[in-house]
Amino acid sequence: MPSSRRAATRATAGAATPDESGTQIVLAMRRMHQVRSIDADNYSMIVEAGVTLSKAQDAAREANRLFPLSLGSEGTAQIGGNLSTNAGGTGGPSLRA
Ligand SMILES: Cc1cc2nc3c(=O)[nH]c(=O)nc-3n(C[C@H](O)[C@H](O)[C@H](O)COP(=O)(O)OP(=O)(O)OC[C@H]3O[C@@H](n4cnc5c(N)ncnc54)[C@H](O)[C@@H]3O)c2cc1C
């Protein structure tokens, strides 16, 4: 069955909105909001798709690490939406290798 994933719906990307066919379902991710694990030594974390960007930033900060992606919509935008839209944010250019 065709489906679309909806995160916080802050984006300019259209796929969070179903088409007019009436055959699509919308998968809302907001209850998938757990930070599952953080591995500070390896600078990595595992989070569910509905974790907001600000929650991921906070979790990294608590582990004494920086999660550098930062957007105006970070309080509501979700990691799944960030990845899907390849969101770069204001810190992206300065942190690019
Ligand atoms: C005020 C404001 C400032 C912004 N600033 C920036 C900026 O500085 N830099 C930048 O790059 N972008 C910026 N954006 C756009 C930004 O890319 C999006 O707001 C955000 O990344 C999308 O997250 P969302 O949770 O709103 O996703 P949604 O709008 O809900 O979804 C976006 C897309 O991702 C898909 N998607 C969502 N969740 C999943 C999932 N779990 N699996 C697969 N696909 C999924 C949806 O189907 C849709 O196609 C800004 C937006 C706003 C409103």
The ligand as an SDF file (V2000), in Angstrom:
LIG
                    3D

 53 58  0  0  0  0  0  0  0  0999 V2000
   11.7370   27.7640   10.2130 C   0  0  0  0  0  0  0  0  0  0  0  0
   12.4240   26.7100    9.3730 C   0  0  0  0  0  0  0  0  0  0  0  0
   13.8060   26.7830    9.1990 C   0  0  0  0  0  0  0  0  0  0  0  0
   14.4750   25.8420    8.4270 C   0  0  0  0  0  0  0  0  0  0  0  0
   15.8220   25.9690    8.2670 N   0  0  0  0  0  0  0  0  0  0  0  0
   16.4770   25.0870    7.5180 C   0  0  0  0  0  0  0  0  0  0  0  0
   17.8930   25.1880    7.3480 C   0  0  0  0  0  0  0  0  0  0  0  0
   18.5340   26.0930    7.8850 O   0  0  0  0  0  0  0  0  0  0  0  0
   18.5160   24.2640    6.6000 N   0  0  0  0  0  0  0  0  0  0  0  0
   17.8340   23.2310    6.0040 C   0  0  0  0  0  0  0  0  0  0  0  0
   18.4680   22.3990    5.3410 O   0  0  0  0  0  0  0  0  0  0  0  0
   16.4870   23.1270    6.1210 N   0  0  0  0  0  0  0  0  0  0  0  0
   15.8050   24.0180    6.8500 C   0  0  0  0  0  0  0  0  0  0  0  0
   14.4360   23.9040    6.9830 N   0  0  0  0  0  0  0  0  0  0  0  0
   13.7420   22.8180    6.3020 C   0  0  0  0  0  0  0  0  0  0  0  0
   14.0320   21.5230    7.0320 C   0  0  0  0  0  0  0  0  0  0  0  0
   14.6990   20.6800    6.1080 O   0  0  0  0  0  0  0  0  0  0  0  0
   12.8020   20.8390    7.5270 C   0  0  0  0  0  0  0  0  0  0  0  0
   12.0490   21.6940    8.3490 O   0  0  0  0  0  0  0  0  0  0  0  0
   13.0360   19.5870    8.3600 C   0  0  0  0  0  0  0  0  0  0  0  0
   14.2880   18.9740    8.1110 O   0  0  0  0  0  0  0  0  0  0  0  0
   12.0080   18.5690    8.0180 C   0  0  0  0  0  0  0  0  0  0  0  0
   11.6760   17.8870    9.1750 O   0  0  0  0  0  0  0  0  0  0  0  0
   10.1730   17.6270    9.4870 P   0  0  0  0  0  0  0  0  0  0  0  0
   10.1960   16.8300   10.7640 O   0  0  0  0  0  0  0  0  0  0  0  0
    9.3580   18.8530    9.4720 O   0  0  0  0  0  0  0  0  0  0  0  0
    9.7300   16.6910    8.2490 O   0  0  0  0  0  0  0  0  0  0  0  0
    8.3870   16.6330    7.3720 P   0  0  0  0  0  0  0  0  0  0  0  0
    8.0970   17.9550    6.7310 O   0  0  0  0  0  0  0  0  0  0  0  0
    7.2680   16.0240    8.1430 O   0  0  0  0  0  0  0  0  0  0  0  0
    8.8680   15.6240    6.2740 O   0  0  0  0  0  0  0  0  0  0  0  0
    9.8550   16.0260    5.3320 C   0  0  0  0  0  0  0  0  0  0  0  0
   10.0520   14.8750    4.3420 C   0  0  0  0  0  0  0  0  0  0  0  0
   10.6720   13.7860    5.0410 O   0  0  0  0  0  0  0  0  0  0  0  0
    9.8720   12.6090    4.8840 C   0  0  0  0  0  0  0  0  0  0  0  0
   10.0180   11.8590    6.1360 N   0  0  0  0  0  0  0  0  0  0  0  0
    9.7120   12.3030    7.3690 C   0  0  0  0  0  0  0  0  0  0  0  0
    9.9770   11.3590    8.2890 N   0  0  0  0  0  0  0  0  0  0  0  0
   10.4610   10.2870    7.6090 C   0  0  0  0  0  0  0  0  0  0  0  0
   10.9130    8.9870    7.9950 C   0  0  0  0  0  0  0  0  0  0  0  0
   10.9090    8.6040    9.2700 N   0  0  0  0  0  0  0  0  0  0  0  0
   11.3420    8.1350    7.0200 N   0  0  0  0  0  0  0  0  0  0  0  0
   11.3360    8.5280    5.7170 C   0  0  0  0  0  0  0  0  0  0  0  0
   10.9340    9.7390    5.2950 N   0  0  0  0  0  0  0  0  0  0  0  0
   10.4960   10.6100    6.2270 C   0  0  0  0  0  0  0  0  0  0  0  0
    8.4590   13.1040    4.6010 C   0  0  0  0  0  0  0  0  0  0  0  0
    7.7090   12.1500    3.8800 O   0  0  0  0  0  0  0  0  0  0  0  0
    8.7530   14.3350    3.7470 C   0  0  0  0  0  0  0  0  0  0  0  0
    9.0010   14.0130    2.4130 O   0  0  0  0  0  0  0  0  0  0  0  0
   13.7530   24.8100    7.7790 C   0  0  0  0  0  0  0  0  0  0  0  0
   12.3570   24.7290    7.9510 C   0  0  0  0  0  0  0  0  0  0  0  0
   11.6990   25.6570    8.7380 C   0  0  0  0  0  0  0  0  0  0  0  0
   10.1960   25.5380    8.8950 C   0  0  0  0  0  0  0  0  0  0  0  0
  1  2  1  0
  2  3  1  0
  2 52  2  0
  3  4  2  0
  4  5  1  0
  4 50  1  0
  5  6  2  0
  6  7  1  0
  6 13  1  0
  7  8  2  0
  7  9  1  0
  9 10  1  0
 10 11  2  0
 10 12  1  0
 12 13  2  0
 13 14  1  0
 14 15  1  0
 14 50  1  0
 15 16  1  0
 16 17  1  0
 16 18  1  0
 18 19  1  0
 18 20  1  0
 20 21  1  0
 20 22  1  0
 22 23  1  0
 23 24  1  0
 24 25  2  0
 24 26  1  0
 24 27  1  0
 27 28  1  0
 28 29  2  0
 28 30  1  0
 28 31  1  0
 31 32  1  0
 32 33  1  0
 33 34  1  0
 33 48  1  0
 34 35  1  0
 35 36  1  0
 35 46  1  0
 36 37  1  0
 36 45  1  0
 37 38  2  0
 38 39  1  0
 39 40  1  0
 39 45  2  0
 40 41  1  0
 40 42  2  0
 42 43  1  0
 43 44  2  0
 44 45  1  0
 46 47  1  0
 46 48  1  0
 48 49  1  0
 50 51  2  0
 51 52  1  0
 52 53  1  0
M  END
$$$$
